[in-house]
Amino acid sequence: MKIGFIGLGNMGAPMAHNLLKAGHTVNVFDLNAEALKALAEAGAKTAASPKAAVTDVECVITMLPAAAHVRSVLTADDGVLAGIAKGVTIIDSSTIDPASVKAFAELAARNGNAFVDAPVSGGTGGAAAGTLTFMVGGSASAYEQVKPVLSAMGKNIVHCGDTGTGQVAKICNNLVLGITMAGVAEAMSLGAALGIDPKVLGGIINTSTGRCWSSDTYNPFPGVIETAPSTRGYTGGFGTDLMLKDLGLATDAARLARQPVYLGALAQQLYQAMSVKGAGRLDFSAVIKLYRTEES
Ligand code: NAD
């Protein structure tokens, strides 16, 4: 297929690479010239604007930081909607709020295009390996249409329901993750303060009812899980600022839905406290630093 791809950051660049590897023709655009150059070297065709990247393509994918960037890439004079042919589907894989998705889908529909939300989980490792999970919101026919393209970048392509439900799935999962990580950080810190070996405590939790991904794969206490970011100084992994962004999306969506998110709002403040301390780029499991004075 001929695909227009906009947003070649930590996630978008490896995703576009995988489309090329799968034999697709990929037109790329990003504001960052270096990112464009790297994709050109891998065989992509670079464009001077989103409009130029989507002229004459069969599918468009955007992978941008937040809703404001998606809006500008779609609606600018040299944006996607100005260049795309009628009938071509737009897939947005950025993590944004479900209400914006609905607004963008309406704009796209007025232009004669389907707009599908397909946020991802799996992080930069999954993007590079082509093993992302895509949570797809849109009609059944739009899902069937985008599935083969997404399969070149991911392993699990899940139809979540109507437009916006992909983002609902994504932000609800990350709401759980933000809360469980803070919970495990609290329990591991308390255990260590009360004198138990953190490895022993981690082992007990991981074979007991407290077990979760935050305890058995990403344990925030250094040394408990050798492959976790906590054991390499909280580098790599999923940044605190990205978790803060996702919890903000969850609390905003909850406000619109008039639905309480007691623990999510508290967790949001914990990651915000980390961010204002200058730890926004550390892996989000560094939230344990709020509980521990000594650093390892
Ligand atoms: P990033 O900041 O690394 O990349 C974003 C890219 O978009 C950059 O290259 C930037 O130059 C480009 N960009 C911004 N505005 C633009 C515009 N107007 N026109 C063209 N290009 C523009 O972000 P990322 O880590 O690749 O994340 C992208 C999205 O995926 C975010 O919504 C993020 O929440 C989500 N996500 C990230 C991860 C992760 O682990 N990094 C995991 C899951 C989901």
py3Dmol code that shows the C-alpha trace and the ligand (Angstrom):
import py3Dmol

protein = """\
ATOM      1  CA  MET A   1       0.000   0.000   0.000  1.00  0.00           C
ATOM      2  CA  LYS A   2       0.952   3.626  -0.326  1.00  0.00           C
ATOM      3  CA  ILE A   3       0.818   5.156   3.165  1.00  0.00           C
ATOM      4  CA  GLY A   4       1.255   8.716   4.477  1.00  0.00           C
ATOM      5  CA  PHE A   5       2.894   8.729   7.952  1.00  0.00           C
ATOM      6  CA  ILE A   6       3.127  11.863  10.114  1.00  0.00           C
ATOM      7  CA  GLY A   7       5.050  12.022  13.396  1.00  0.00           C
ATOM      8  CA  LEU A   8       8.397  10.210  13.458  1.00  0.00           C
ATOM      9  CA  GLY A   9       9.252  10.347  17.158  1.00  0.00           C
ATOM     10  CA  ASN A  10      10.210   7.576  19.586  1.00  0.00           C
ATOM     11  CA  MET A  11       7.200   5.546  18.522  1.00  0.00           C
ATOM     12  CA  GLY A  12       6.430   6.771  15.004  1.00  0.00           C
ATOM     13  CA  ALA A  13       9.928   6.260  13.567  1.00  0.00           C
ATOM     14  CA  PRO A  14      10.161   2.523  14.360  1.00  0.00           C
ATOM     15  CA  MET A  15       6.522   2.046  13.299  1.00  0.00           C
ATOM     16  CA  ALA A  16       7.246   3.650   9.916  1.00  0.00           C
ATOM     17  CA  HIS A  17      10.356   1.460   9.613  1.00  0.00           C
ATOM     18  CA  ASN A  18       8.197  -1.629  10.068  1.00  0.00           C
ATOM     19  CA  LEU A  19       5.784  -0.471   7.353  1.00  0.00           C
ATOM     20  CA  LEU A  20       8.754  -0.146   4.984  1.00  0.00           C
ATOM     21  CA  LYS A  21      10.018  -3.594   6.014  1.00  0.00           C
ATOM     22  CA  ALA A  22       6.583  -5.034   5.215  1.00  0.00           C
ATOM     23  CA  GLY A  23       6.922  -3.696   1.657  1.00  0.00           C
ATOM     24  CA  HIS A  24       4.653  -0.640   1.868  1.00  0.00           C
ATOM     25  CA  THR A  25       5.521   2.646   0.178  1.00  0.00           C
ATOM     26  CA  VAL A  26       5.684   5.272   2.924  1.00  0.00           C
ATOM     27  CA  ASN A  27       5.538   9.061   2.534  1.00  0.00           C
ATOM     28  CA  VAL A  28       6.714  10.700   5.754  1.00  0.00           C
ATOM     29  CA  PHE A  29       6.479  14.114   7.388  1.00  0.00           C
ATOM     30  CA  ASP A  30       7.782  15.451  10.709  1.00  0.00           C
ATOM     31  CA  LEU A  31       8.843  18.904  11.896  1.00  0.00           C
ATOM     32  CA  ASN A  32      12.185  17.353  12.870  1.00  0.00           C
ATOM     33  CA  ALA A  33      14.547  17.249   9.864  1.00  0.00           C
ATOM     34  CA  GLU A  34      16.798  14.617  11.477  1.00  0.00           C
ATOM     35  CA  ALA A  35      13.884  12.230  11.911  1.00  0.00           C
ATOM     36  CA  LEU A  36      12.945  12.719   8.256  1.00  0.00           C
ATOM     37  CA  LYS A  37      16.524  12.069   7.134  1.00  0.00           C
ATOM     38  CA  ALA A  38      16.721   8.792   9.074  1.00  0.00           C
ATOM     39  CA  LEU A  39      13.510   7.525   7.451  1.00  0.00           C
ATOM     40  CA  ALA A  40      14.659   8.645   3.990  1.00  0.00           C
ATOM     41  CA  GLU A  41      17.807   6.554   4.460  1.00  0.00           C
ATOM     42  CA  ALA A  42      15.579   3.565   5.193  1.00  0.00           C
ATOM     43  CA  GLY A  43      13.672   4.058   1.929  1.00  0.00           C
ATOM     44  CA  ALA A  44      10.778   6.386   2.819  1.00  0.00           C
ATOM     45  CA  LYS A  45       9.801   9.340   0.642  1.00  0.00           C
ATOM     46  CA  THR A  46       9.988  12.607   2.574  1.00  0.00           C
ATOM     47  CA  ALA A  47       7.400  15.337   2.159  1.00  0.00           C
ATOM     48  CA  ALA A  48       7.477  19.068   2.900  1.00  0.00           C
ATOM     49  CA  SER A  49       4.085  19.163   4.675  1.00  0.00           C
ATOM     50  CA  PRO A  50       1.333  16.850   5.933  1.00  0.00           C
ATOM     51  CA  LYS A  51      -0.655  17.811   2.829  1.00  0.00           C
ATOM     52  CA  ALA A  52       2.196  16.728   0.531  1.00  0.00           C
ATOM     53  CA  ALA A  53       2.659  13.463   2.478  1.00  0.00           C
ATOM     54  CA  VAL A  54      -0.948  12.362   1.988  1.00  0.00           C
ATOM     55  CA  THR A  55      -1.555  13.320  -1.623  1.00  0.00           C
ATOM     56  CA  ASP A  56      -2.030  10.122  -3.610  1.00  0.00           C
ATOM     57  CA  VAL A  57      -1.965   7.654  -0.664  1.00  0.00           C
ATOM     58  CA  GLU A  58      -4.377   4.861   0.295  1.00  0.00           C
ATOM     59  CA  CYS A  59      -4.082   5.310   4.078  1.00  0.00           C
ATOM     60  CA  VAL A  60      -2.815   7.954   6.525  1.00  0.00           C
ATOM     61  CA  ILE A  61      -1.279   7.331   9.958  1.00  0.00           C
ATOM     62  CA  THR A  62      -0.544  10.027  12.552  1.00  0.00           C
ATOM     63  CA  MET A  63       1.618   9.449  15.664  1.00  0.00           C
ATOM     64  CA  LEU A  64       1.850  12.785  17.459  1.00  0.00           C
ATOM     65  CA  PRO A  65       2.335  13.951  21.071  1.00  0.00           C
ATOM     66  CA  ALA A  66      -1.154  15.265  21.942  1.00  0.00           C
ATOM     67  CA  ALA A  67      -4.569  16.320  20.593  1.00  0.00           C
ATOM     68  CA  ALA A  68      -3.419  19.878  19.763  1.00  0.00           C
ATOM     69  CA  HIS A  69      -0.769  18.491  17.395  1.00  0.00           C
ATOM     70  CA  VAL A  70      -3.283  16.144  15.762  1.00  0.00           C
ATOM     71  CA  ARG A  71      -5.707  19.046  15.260  1.00  0.00           C
ATOM     72  CA  SER A  72      -3.061  21.216  13.632  1.00  0.00           C
ATOM     73  CA  VAL A  73      -1.752  18.399  11.402  1.00  0.00           C
ATOM     74  CA  LEU A  74      -5.318  17.679  10.267  1.00  0.00           C
ATOM     75  CA  THR A  75      -6.679  21.185   9.804  1.00  0.00           C
ATOM     76  CA  ALA A  76      -3.757  23.481   8.833  1.00  0.00           C
ATOM     77  CA  ASP A  77      -3.817  24.993   5.352  1.00  0.00           C
ATOM     78  CA  ASP A  78      -1.089  22.517   4.410  1.00  0.00           C
ATOM     79  CA  GLY A  79      -2.633  19.797   6.598  1.00  0.00           C
ATOM     80  CA  VAL A  80      -3.932  16.290   5.991  1.00  0.00           C
ATOM     81  CA  LEU A  81      -7.534  17.243   5.230  1.00  0.00           C
ATOM     82  CA  ALA A  82      -6.349  19.675   2.549  1.00  0.00           C
ATOM     83  CA  GLY A  83      -4.448  16.973   0.671  1.00  0.00           C
ATOM     84  CA  ILE A  84      -6.182  13.655   1.237  1.00  0.00           C
ATOM     85  CA  ALA A  85      -8.442  12.072  -1.407  1.00  0.00           C
ATOM     86  CA  LYS A  86     -12.045  11.272  -0.464  1.00  0.00           C
ATOM     87  CA  GLY A  87     -12.535   7.753   0.891  1.00  0.00           C
ATOM     88  CA  VAL A  88      -9.013   7.421   2.333  1.00  0.00           C
ATOM     89  CA  THR A  89      -8.992   6.412   6.020  1.00  0.00           C
ATOM     90  CA  ILE A  90      -7.015   8.342   8.659  1.00  0.00           C
ATOM     91  CA  ILE A  91      -5.613   6.261  11.541  1.00  0.00           C
ATOM     92  CA  ASP A  92      -4.509   8.239  14.596  1.00  0.00           C
ATOM     93  CA  SER A  93      -2.276   6.213  16.914  1.00  0.00           C
ATOM     94  CA  SER A  94      -1.429   9.096  19.271  1.00  0.00           C
ATOM     95  CA  THR A  95      -2.788   8.846  22.819  1.00  0.00           C
ATOM     96  CA  ILE A  96      -5.404  11.621  23.054  1.00  0.00           C
ATOM     97  CA  ASP A  97      -8.788  12.181  24.729  1.00  0.00           C
ATOM     98  CA  PRO A  98     -11.899  10.404  23.380  1.00  0.00           C
ATOM     99  CA  ALA A  99     -13.805  13.711  22.995  1.00  0.00           C
ATOM    100  CA  SER A 100     -11.157  15.076  20.601  1.00  0.00           C
ATOM    101  CA  VAL A 101     -11.322  11.828  18.617  1.00  0.00           C
ATOM    102  CA  LYS A 102     -15.038  12.340  18.088  1.00  0.00           C
ATOM    103  CA  ALA A 103     -14.488  15.952  16.975  1.00  0.00           C
ATOM    104  CA  PHE A 104     -11.737  14.890  14.541  1.00  0.00           C
ATOM    105  CA  ALA A 105     -13.903  12.060  13.195  1.00  0.00           C
ATOM    106  CA  GLU A 106     -16.654  14.615  12.430  1.00  0.00           C
ATOM    107  CA  LEU A 107     -14.205  16.917  10.653  1.00  0.00           C
ATOM    108  CA  ALA A 108     -12.862  13.977   8.638  1.00  0.00           C
ATOM    109  CA  ALA A 109     -16.365  12.732   7.779  1.00  0.00           C
ATOM    110  CA  ARG A 110     -17.267  16.184   6.398  1.00  0.00           C
ATOM    111  CA  ASN A 111     -14.178  15.842   4.194  1.00  0.00           C
ATOM    112  CA  GLY A 112     -15.262  12.355   3.023  1.00  0.00           C
ATOM    113  CA  ASN A 113     -12.817  10.391   5.191  1.00  0.00           C
ATOM    114  CA  ALA A 114     -13.141   7.833   7.986  1.00  0.00           C
ATOM    115  CA  PHE A 115     -11.113   8.609  11.139  1.00  0.00           C
ATOM    116  CA  VAL A 116     -10.080   5.645  13.283  1.00  0.00           C
ATOM    117  CA  ASP A 117      -8.470   5.943  16.722  1.00  0.00           C
ATOM    118  CA  ALA A 118      -5.817   3.264  17.217  1.00  0.00           C
ATOM    119  CA  PRO A 119      -3.664   4.098  20.259  1.00  0.00           C
ATOM    120  CA  VAL A 120      -0.996   1.579  21.200  1.00  0.00           C
ATOM    121  CA  SER A 121       0.531  -0.182  24.147  1.00  0.00           C
ATOM    122  CA  GLY A 122       3.893  -1.899  24.124  1.00  0.00           C
ATOM    123  CA  GLY A 123       6.193   1.121  24.301  1.00  0.00           C
ATOM    124  CA  THR A 124       9.240   1.841  22.163  1.00  0.00           C
ATOM    125  CA  GLY A 125      10.406  -1.798  22.461  1.00  0.00           C
ATOM    126  CA  GLY A 126       7.106  -3.030  21.028  1.00  0.00           C
ATOM    127  CA  ALA A 127       7.247  -0.377  18.307  1.00  0.00           C
ATOM    128  CA  ALA A 128      10.716  -1.529  17.245  1.00  0.00           C
ATOM    129  CA  ALA A 129       9.834  -5.225  17.400  1.00  0.00           C
ATOM    130  CA  GLY A 130       6.514  -4.757  15.589  1.00  0.00           C
ATOM    131  CA  THR A 131       4.641  -6.302  18.512  1.00  0.00           C
ATOM    132  CA  LEU A 132       2.439  -3.360  19.581  1.00  0.00           C
ATOM    133  CA  THR A 133      -1.150  -3.806  20.697  1.00  0.00           C
ATOM    134  CA  PHE A 134      -3.498  -1.519  18.757  1.00  0.00           C
ATOM    135  CA  MET A 135      -6.801  -0.566  20.421  1.00  0.00           C
ATOM    136  CA  VAL A 136      -9.036   0.352  17.514  1.00  0.00           C
ATOM    137  CA  GLY A 137     -12.146   2.541  17.696  1.00  0.00           C
ATOM    138  CA  GLY A 138     -14.337   2.804  14.605  1.00  0.00           C
ATOM    139  CA  SER A 139     -16.923   0.939  12.553  1.00  0.00           C
ATOM    140  CA  ALA A 140     -16.501  -2.799  11.943  1.00  0.00           C
ATOM    141  CA  SER A 141     -15.765  -2.118   8.280  1.00  0.00           C
ATOM    142  CA  ALA A 142     -13.149   0.535   9.103  1.00  0.00           C
ATOM    143  CA  TYR A 143     -11.536  -1.948  11.510  1.00  0.00           C
ATOM    144  CA  GLU A 144     -11.349  -4.646   8.815  1.00  0.00           C
ATOM    145  CA  GLN A 145      -9.841  -2.107   6.452  1.00  0.00           C
ATOM    146  CA  VAL A 146      -7.072  -0.896   8.802  1.00  0.00           C
ATOM    147  CA  LYS A 147      -6.215  -4.285  10.332  1.00  0.00           C
ATOM    148  CA  PRO A 148      -3.774  -5.420   7.595  1.00  0.00           C
ATOM    149  CA  VAL A 149      -1.842  -2.131   7.798  1.00  0.00           C
ATOM    150  CA  LEU A 150      -1.669  -2.209  11.598  1.00  0.00           C
ATOM    151  CA  SER A 151      -0.552  -5.858  11.489  1.00  0.00           C
ATOM    152  CA  ALA A 152       2.759  -4.724   9.986  1.00  0.00           C
ATOM    153  CA  MET A 153       3.425  -2.789  13.226  1.00  0.00           C
ATOM    154  CA  GLY A 154       1.662  -4.834  15.882  1.00  0.00           C
ATOM    155  CA  LYS A 155       0.788  -8.289  17.128  1.00  0.00           C
ATOM    156  CA  ASN A 156      -2.636  -7.682  18.700  1.00  0.00           C
ATOM    157  CA  ILE A 157      -5.103  -5.591  16.750  1.00  0.00           C
ATOM    158  CA  VAL A 158      -8.246  -5.299  18.888  1.00  0.00           C
ATOM    159  CA  HIS A 159     -11.555  -3.766  17.814  1.00  0.00           C
ATOM    160  CA  CYS A 160     -12.783  -1.939  20.945  1.00  0.00           C
ATOM    161  CA  GLY A 161     -16.037  -0.550  19.495  1.00  0.00           C
ATOM    162  CA  ASP A 162     -17.156   2.754  17.996  1.00  0.00           C
ATOM    163  CA  THR A 163     -14.986   5.809  17.359  1.00  0.00           C
ATOM    164  CA  GLY A 164     -13.191   6.891  20.544  1.00  0.00           C
ATOM    165  CA  THR A 165     -13.334   3.534  22.338  1.00  0.00           C
ATOM    166  CA  GLY A 166      -9.723   2.724  21.429  1.00  0.00           C
ATOM    167  CA  GLN A 167      -8.700   5.758  23.499  1.00  0.00           C
ATOM    168  CA  VAL A 168     -11.110   4.744  26.259  1.00  0.00           C
ATOM    169  CA  ALA A 169      -9.373   1.343  26.490  1.00  0.00           C
ATOM    170  CA  LYS A 170      -5.942   2.957  26.457  1.00  0.00           C
ATOM    171  CA  ILE A 171      -6.602   5.548  29.167  1.00  0.00           C
ATOM    172  CA  CYS A 172      -8.445   3.075  31.427  1.00  0.00           C
ATOM    173  CA  ASN A 173      -5.536   0.624  31.210  1.00  0.00           C
ATOM    174  CA  ASN A 174      -3.040   3.351  32.047  1.00  0.00           C
ATOM    175  CA  LEU A 175      -5.279   4.531  34.896  1.00  0.00           C
ATOM    176  CA  VAL A 176      -4.908   1.058  36.435  1.00  0.00           C
ATOM    177  CA  LEU A 177      -1.172   1.065  35.732  1.00  0.00           C
ATOM    178  CA  GLY A 178      -0.553   4.470  37.328  1.00  0.00           C
ATOM    179  CA  ILE A 179      -2.459   3.428  40.438  1.00  0.00           C
ATOM    180  CA  THR A 180      -0.919  -0.049  40.796  1.00  0.00           C
ATOM    181  CA  MET A 181       2.600   1.318  40.385  1.00  0.00           C
ATOM    182  CA  ALA A 182       2.030   3.818  43.197  1.00  0.00           C
ATOM    183  CA  GLY A 183       0.503   1.041  45.328  1.00  0.00           C
ATOM    184  CA  VAL A 184       3.447  -1.313  44.803  1.00  0.00           C
ATOM    185  CA  ALA A 185       5.896   1.550  45.472  1.00  0.00           C
ATOM    186  CA  GLU A 186       4.110   2.275  48.758  1.00  0.00           C
ATOM    187  CA  ALA A 187       4.055  -1.357  49.889  1.00  0.00           C
ATOM    188  CA  MET A 188       7.664  -2.085  48.893  1.00  0.00           C
ATOM    189  CA  SER A 189       8.856   1.060  50.702  1.00  0.00           C
ATOM    190  CA  LEU A 190       6.901   0.198  53.836  1.00  0.00           C
ATOM    191  CA  GLY A 191       8.255  -3.366  53.808  1.00  0.00           C
ATOM    192  CA  ALA A 192      11.840  -2.151  53.439  1.00  0.00           C
ATOM    193  CA  ALA A 193      11.348   0.392  56.240  1.00  0.00           C
ATOM    194  CA  LEU A 194       9.992  -2.381  58.484  1.00  0.00           C
ATOM    195  CA  GLY A 195      13.077  -4.490  57.800  1.00  0.00           C
ATOM    196  CA  ILE A 196      12.135  -7.188  55.275  1.00  0.00           C
ATOM    197  CA  ASP A 197      14.505  -7.910  52.371  1.00  0.00           C
ATOM    198  CA  PRO A 198      12.826  -6.254  49.342  1.00  0.00           C
ATOM    199  CA  LYS A 199      13.608  -9.295  47.163  1.00  0.00           C
ATOM    200  CA  VAL A 200      11.836 -11.574  49.634  1.00  0.00           C
ATOM    201  CA  LEU A 201       8.880  -9.196  49.832  1.00  0.00           C
ATOM    202  CA  GLY A 202       8.752  -8.906  46.029  1.00  0.00           C
ATOM    203  CA  GLY A 203       8.762 -12.698  45.753  1.00  0.00           C
ATOM    204  CA  ILE A 204       5.905 -13.008  48.251  1.00  0.00           C
ATOM    205  CA  ILE A 205       3.775 -10.361  46.529  1.00  0.00           C
ATOM    206  CA  ASN A 206       4.451 -11.958  43.156  1.00  0.00           C
ATOM    207  CA  THR A 207       3.095 -15.314  44.299  1.00  0.00           C
ATOM    208  CA  SER A 208       0.259 -13.782  46.327  1.00  0.00           C
ATOM    209  CA  THR A 209      -2.839 -11.676  45.790  1.00  0.00           C
ATOM    210  CA  GLY A 210      -0.896  -8.406  45.464  1.00  0.00           C
ATOM    211  CA  ARG A 211       0.718  -9.600  42.235  1.00  0.00           C
ATOM    212  CA  CYS A 212       0.389  -7.307  39.202  1.00  0.00           C
ATOM    213  CA  TRP A 213       2.538  -6.127  36.275  1.00  0.00           C
ATOM    214  CA  SER A 214       3.871  -3.290  38.438  1.00  0.00           C
ATOM    215  CA  SER A 215       5.133  -5.835  40.968  1.00  0.00           C
ATOM    216  CA  ASP A 216       6.247  -8.802  38.850  1.00  0.00           C
ATOM    217  CA  THR A 217       7.645  -7.137  35.724  1.00  0.00           C
ATOM    218  CA  TYR A 218       8.332  -3.493  36.577  1.00  0.00           C
ATOM    219  CA  ASN A 219       8.850  -3.603  40.341  1.00  0.00           C
ATOM    220  CA  PRO A 220       9.859  -0.053  41.384  1.00  0.00           C
ATOM    221  CA  PHE A 221      12.225  -1.232  44.144  1.00  0.00           C
ATOM    222  CA  PRO A 222      15.785  -1.464  42.731  1.00  0.00           C
ATOM    223  CA  GLY A 223      17.180  -4.993  42.445  1.00  0.00           C
ATOM    224  CA  VAL A 224      13.906  -6.899  42.823  1.00  0.00           C
ATOM    225  CA  ILE A 225      13.456  -7.449  39.063  1.00  0.00           C
ATOM    226  CA  GLU A 226      16.763  -7.364  37.172  1.00  0.00           C
ATOM    227  CA  THR A 227      15.220  -6.210  33.879  1.00  0.00           C
ATOM    228  CA  ALA A 228      13.081  -3.417  35.375  1.00  0.00           C
ATOM    229  CA  PRO A 229      13.985   0.288  34.871  1.00  0.00           C
ATOM    230  CA  SER A 230      14.359   0.600  38.689  1.00  0.00           C
ATOM    231  CA  THR A 231      17.465  -1.594  38.477  1.00  0.00           C
ATOM    232  CA  ARG A 232      19.093   0.711  35.888  1.00  0.00           C
ATOM    233  CA  GLY A 233      18.451   4.057  37.574  1.00  0.00           C
ATOM    234  CA  TYR A 234      14.890   4.441  36.212  1.00  0.00           C
ATOM    235  CA  THR A 235      16.191   5.033  32.682  1.00  0.00           C
ATOM    236  CA  GLY A 236      14.362   3.832  29.560  1.00  0.00           C
ATOM    237  CA  GLY A 237      10.833   2.520  29.970  1.00  0.00           C
ATOM    238  CA  PHE A 238       7.722   4.681  30.171  1.00  0.00           C
ATOM    239  CA  GLY A 239       8.385   8.271  31.198  1.00  0.00           C
ATOM    240  CA  THR A 240       6.782   9.897  34.252  1.00  0.00           C
ATOM    241  CA  ASP A 241       5.582  12.791  32.074  1.00  0.00           C
ATOM    242  CA  LEU A 242       3.830  10.356  29.691  1.00  0.00           C
ATOM    243  CA  MET A 243       2.076   8.679  32.626  1.00  0.00           C
ATOM    244  CA  LEU A 244       1.124  12.129  33.922  1.00  0.00           C
ATOM    245  CA  LYS A 245      -0.310  12.986  30.510  1.00  0.00           C
ATOM    246  CA  ASP A 246      -2.362   9.757  30.385  1.00  0.00           C
ATOM    247  CA  LEU A 247      -3.726  10.246  33.908  1.00  0.00           C
ATOM    248  CA  GLY A 248      -4.690  13.787  32.896  1.00  0.00           C
ATOM    249  CA  LEU A 249      -6.626  12.328  29.944  1.00  0.00           C
ATOM    250  CA  ALA A 250      -8.362   9.891  32.316  1.00  0.00           C
ATOM    251  CA  THR A 251      -9.334  12.548  34.866  1.00  0.00           C
ATOM    252  CA  ASP A 252     -10.514  14.937  32.114  1.00  0.00           C
ATOM    253  CA  ALA A 253     -12.619  12.193  30.511  1.00  0.00           C
ATOM    254  CA  ALA A 254     -14.002  11.308  33.958  1.00  0.00           C
ATOM    255  CA  ARG A 255     -15.018  14.943  34.541  1.00  0.00           C
ATOM    256  CA  LEU A 256     -16.928  14.995  31.255  1.00  0.00           C
ATOM    257  CA  ALA A 257     -18.581  11.658  32.100  1.00  0.00           C
ATOM    258  CA  ARG A 258     -19.351  12.832  35.679  1.00  0.00           C
ATOM    259  CA  GLN A 259     -17.617   9.707  36.943  1.00  0.00           C
ATOM    260  CA  PRO A 260     -15.403   9.766  40.073  1.00  0.00           C
ATOM    261  CA  VAL A 261     -11.762   8.664  39.795  1.00  0.00           C
ATOM    262  CA  TYR A 262     -10.603   8.997  43.411  1.00  0.00           C
ATOM    263  CA  LEU A 263      -7.429   6.953  43.129  1.00  0.00           C
ATOM    264  CA  GLY A 264      -6.602   8.187  39.631  1.00  0.00           C
ATOM    265  CA  ALA A 265      -6.716  11.809  40.777  1.00  0.00           C
ATOM    266  CA  LEU A 266      -4.408  11.029  43.706  1.00  0.00           C
ATOM    267  CA  ALA A 267      -2.028   9.057  41.476  1.00  0.00           C
ATOM    268  CA  GLN A 268      -2.000  11.983  39.028  1.00  0.00           C
ATOM    269  CA  GLN A 269      -0.788  14.264  41.827  1.00  0.00           C
ATOM    270  CA  LEU A 270       1.985  11.806  42.767  1.00  0.00           C
ATOM    271  CA  TYR A 271       3.375  11.773  39.202  1.00  0.00           C
ATOM    272  CA  GLN A 272       2.907  15.540  39.015  1.00  0.00           C
ATOM    273  CA  ALA A 273       4.978  15.915  42.190  1.00  0.00           C
ATOM    274  CA  MET A 274       7.702  13.821  40.532  1.00  0.00           C
ATOM    275  CA  SER A 275       7.519  15.901  37.388  1.00  0.00           C
ATOM    276  CA  VAL A 276       7.832  19.248  39.190  1.00  0.00           C
ATOM    277  CA  LYS A 277      10.850  17.839  41.057  1.00  0.00           C
ATOM    278  CA  GLY A 278      12.506  17.435  37.634  1.00  0.00           C
ATOM    279  CA  ALA A 279      11.978  13.672  37.329  1.00  0.00           C
ATOM    280  CA  GLY A 280       9.561  13.833  34.378  1.00  0.00           C
ATOM    281  CA  ARG A 281      11.902  11.979  32.068  1.00  0.00           C
ATOM    282  CA  LEU A 282      12.600   9.131  34.486  1.00  0.00           C
ATOM    283  CA  ASP A 283      10.580   5.932  34.171  1.00  0.00           C
ATOM    284  CA  PHE A 284       7.274   6.304  35.999  1.00  0.00           C
ATOM    285  CA  SER A 285       8.278   3.629  38.540  1.00  0.00           C
ATOM    286  CA  ALA A 286      10.574   6.331  39.987  1.00  0.00           C
ATOM    287  CA  VAL A 287       7.416   7.437  41.844  1.00  0.00           C
ATOM    288  CA  ILE A 288       8.861   5.244  44.641  1.00  0.00           C
ATOM    289  CA  LYS A 289      11.321   8.092  45.318  1.00  0.00           C
ATOM    290  CA  LEU A 290       8.428   9.945  46.986  1.00  0.00           C
ATOM    291  CA  TYR A 291       8.454   7.228  49.662  1.00  0.00           C
ATOM    292  CA  ARG A 292      12.164   6.626  50.194  1.00  0.00           C
ATOM    293  CA  THR A 293      14.837   8.979  51.485  1.00  0.00           C
ATOM    294  CA  GLU A 294      17.870   6.816  50.724  1.00  0.00           C
ATOM    295  CA  GLU A 295      18.530   6.202  47.015  1.00  0.00           C
ATOM    296  CA  SER A 296      20.078   3.073  45.591  1.00  0.00           C
TER     297      SER A 296
END
"""
ligand_1 = """\
44
NAD
P 7.633 11.886 20.518
O 7.550 13.198 21.197
O 8.903 11.095 20.585
O 7.308 12.078 18.947
C 6.346 12.941 18.435
C 6.815 13.386 17.041
O 5.804 14.233 16.493
C 8.115 14.185 17.067
O 9.032 13.634 16.142
C 7.665 15.594 16.665
O 8.656 16.302 15.914
C 6.457 15.282 15.813
N 5.552 16.415 15.673
C 5.032 17.200 16.645
N 4.222 18.132 16.102
C 4.210 17.901 14.766
C 3.560 18.518 13.676
N 2.762 19.580 13.838
N 3.801 18.026 12.443
C 4.609 16.957 12.266
N 5.255 16.333 13.263
C 5.061 16.813 14.498
O 6.400 11.036 21.051
P 6.246 9.436 21.067
O 6.924 8.869 22.265
O 6.591 8.921 19.691
O 4.668 9.308 21.328
C 3.712 9.567 20.330
C 2.337 9.262 20.904
O 2.287 7.889 21.308
C 1.976 10.084 22.140
O 0.629 10.436 22.077
C 2.271 9.134 23.303
O 1.460 9.412 24.439
C 1.904 7.806 22.678
N 2.586 6.637 23.276
C 3.919 6.691 23.581
C 4.544 5.577 24.136
C 6.014 5.595 24.491
O 6.455 4.673 25.183
N 6.775 6.573 24.016
C 3.790 4.413 24.371
C 2.448 4.376 24.006
C 1.867 5.507 23.458
"""
view = py3Dmol.view(width=600, height=400)
view.addModel(protein, "pdb")
view.setStyle({"model": 0}, {"cartoon": {"style": "trace"}})
view.addModel(ligand_1, "xyz")
view.setStyle({"model": 1}, {"stick": {}})
view.zoomTo()
view.show()
